[in-house]
Amino acid sequence: MNFFTVTLFLALGVMSFGDTAKPPTLDDLRSALETTKIWLTARSYEMDTDGEKHSCNYVFKNWSNDNSYNFTQSFKFGKKWGEKLLYVDVKEGPKFGPELTVKNATGGSVNYTMRFWDVHNHCFVLTFEGKGQLECELHLWDQEVQRLGTSKKYSC
């Protein structure tokens, strides 16, 4: 397990269980998705297109209803930009936290679990099982990227 993953899990453990042992709820997940643009600021794995690593990864919400969402994901690979249409369904999870099923236009899907939601700083952690191990993603609302002064890191 790489250093980032260990650090993220330690932080997640402190945040999730240090203050309260209560996992996020489906309403927390809906609140986390109640914005227009969300950045993927850190993750425990890499994605690439044509051998170029993805960067500047964010989603823009096109529409939503109670349990379904439609996003356009944008990302940079090399000097090019890519886009994917994502269909997201949310539900209460059987174990720890609510679940998201994310499907793309080609039919692939990934099942995520929300592990943490910071209502004050508008950031959240999602995990999924990938290639036999748990993978993590840290997401942050666009307005928080601006407020925290991290926009230079994400200006693409």
C-alpha positions as CSV (number, residue, x, y, z in Angstrom):
1,M,0.0,0.0,0.0
2,N,1.5,3.3,-1.0
3,F,2.2,6.3,1.4
4,F,-0.7,8.3,0.1
5,T,-3.2,5.5,0.8
6,V,-1.8,4.9,4.3
7,T,-2.0,8.7,5.1
8,L,-5.5,9.0,3.7
9,F,-6.7,6.0,5.7
10,L,-5.2,7.4,8.9
11,A,-6.8,10.8,8.3
12,L,-10.1,9.1,7.4
13,G,-10.0,7.0,10.6
14,V,-9.3,10.1,12.8
15,M,-12.0,12.1,11.1
16,S,-14.6,9.4,11.0
17,F,-14.1,7.9,14.4
18,G,-12.2,10.5,16.4
19,D,-15.1,12.8,16.8
20,T,-18.0,10.5,16.2
21,A,-18.5,6.8,15.3
22,K,-21.5,7.7,13.2
23,P,-21.0,6.9,9.5
24,P,-22.3,9.3,6.8
25,T,-26.0,9.0,5.8
26,L,-27.8,9.0,2.5
27,D,-28.8,12.6,3.3
28,D,-25.1,13.4,3.8
29,L,-24.3,12.0,0.4
30,R,-27.1,14.0,-1.2
31,S,-25.8,17.1,0.5
32,A,-22.3,16.4,-0.8
33,L,-23.6,16.2,-4.3
34,E,-25.7,19.4,-3.9
35,T,-23.4,21.7,-5.9
36,T,-22.6,22.1,-9.6
37,K,-18.8,21.4,-9.8
38,I,-16.8,18.9,-7.7
39,W,-13.0,18.4,-8.0
40,L,-11.3,15.1,-7.5
41,T,-8.4,16.4,-5.5
42,A,-6.5,13.3,-4.5
43,R,-6.8,9.5,-5.1
44,S,-4.9,6.4,-4.3
45,Y,-4.6,5.2,-7.9
46,E,-3.8,6.6,-11.3
47,M,-5.9,6.8,-14.5
48,D,-4.6,7.4,-18.0
49,T,-5.6,7.8,-21.6
50,D,-3.2,7.1,-24.4
51,G,-0.5,6.6,-21.8
52,E,-1.0,10.1,-20.4
53,K,-2.0,10.4,-16.7
54,H,-5.3,12.2,-15.9
55,S,-5.1,15.5,-14.1
56,C,-7.5,18.5,-13.6
57,N,-10.3,16.0,-12.9
58,Y,-13.7,17.4,-12.0
59,V,-17.4,16.7,-12.6
60,F,-20.1,19.1,-13.5
61,K,-23.7,18.3,-12.5
62,N,-26.1,18.4,-15.4
63,W,-29.3,17.4,-13.5
64,S,-30.5,15.4,-10.5
65,N,-33.6,14.0,-8.7
66,D,-33.9,12.2,-5.4
67,N,-31.6,9.3,-6.1
68,S,-30.2,9.8,-9.6
69,Y,-27.7,12.2,-11.0
70,N,-26.1,13.0,-14.3
71,F,-22.6,14.5,-14.5
72,T,-20.1,15.4,-17.2
73,Q,-16.6,14.4,-16.1
74,S,-13.7,16.4,-17.5
75,F,-10.1,15.6,-17.2
76,K,-6.8,16.5,-18.8
77,F,-4.4,13.9,-20.3
78,G,-1.2,15.4,-21.7
79,K,-2.3,18.6,-23.5
80,K,-5.7,17.2,-24.5
81,W,-9.0,17.2,-22.6
82,G,-11.4,14.3,-22.3
83,E,-15.0,14.1,-21.2
84,K,-17.3,11.3,-20.1
85,L,-21.0,11.3,-19.3
86,L,-21.7,9.7,-15.9
87,Y,-24.9,8.4,-14.6
88,V,-25.0,8.1,-10.8
89,D,-27.6,6.3,-8.6
90,V,-27.4,6.6,-4.8
91,K,-28.8,4.4,-2.1
92,E,-28.4,3.5,1.6
93,G,-25.5,1.0,1.9
94,P,-25.9,-2.3,3.7
95,K,-22.7,-1.7,5.7
96,F,-20.8,1.5,6.4
97,G,-22.2,4.6,4.6
98,P,-24.3,5.3,1.6
99,E,-23.4,3.9,-1.8
100,L,-23.1,5.4,-5.3
101,T,-23.2,3.3,-8.5
102,V,-21.4,5.3,-11.2
103,K,-22.0,4.2,-14.8
104,N,-20.5,5.6,-18.0
105,A,-21.9,5.7,-21.5
106,T,-20.0,2.6,-22.5
107,G,-21.7,0.5,-19.8
108,G,-18.9,0.2,-17.3
109,S,-19.8,0.8,-13.6
110,V,-18.1,1.3,-10.3
111,N,-19.8,0.9,-6.8
112,Y,-18.5,3.5,-4.3
113,T,-19.1,3.9,-0.6
114,M,-19.1,7.3,1.1
115,R,-16.8,7.2,4.1
116,F,-16.7,10.8,5.2
117,W,-18.4,14.1,4.7
118,D,-17.2,17.4,6.1
119,V,-20.3,19.7,5.9
120,H,-18.3,22.8,6.8
121,N,-15.5,22.5,4.2
122,H,-17.5,20.6,1.6
123,C,-15.2,17.7,1.1
124,F,-15.9,14.0,1.1
125,V,-14.1,10.7,0.8
126,L,-15.3,7.8,-1.5
127,T,-13.9,4.3,-1.6
128,F,-14.3,1.4,-4.0
129,E,-12.9,-2.0,-4.5
130,G,-10.4,-1.9,-7.4
131,K,-8.1,-4.7,-8.5
132,G,-8.5,-6.6,-5.2
133,Q,-7.8,-3.6,-3.0
134,L,-9.7,-0.7,-1.5
135,E,-9.1,2.6,-3.4
136,C,-9.8,6.1,-2.1
137,E,-10.8,9.4,-3.6
138,L,-11.0,12.9,-2.0
139,H,-13.5,15.3,-3.5
140,L,-13.9,19.0,-2.9
141,W,-16.5,21.5,-4.0
142,D,-15.3,24.1,-6.5
143,Q,-16.1,27.1,-4.3
144,E,-13.9,25.5,-1.5
145,V,-11.1,25.2,-4.0
146,Q,-11.4,28.9,-4.5
147,R,-11.9,29.7,-0.8
148,L,-9.0,27.6,0.4
149,G,-6.6,29.2,-2.1
150,T,-5.8,26.0,-3.8
151,S,-7.1,27.1,-7.2
152,K,-3.6,27.4,-8.7
153,K,-3.1,23.7,-8.1
154,Y,-6.3,23.0,-10.1
155,S,-6.1,25.7,-12.7
156,C,-5.9,23.8,-15.9
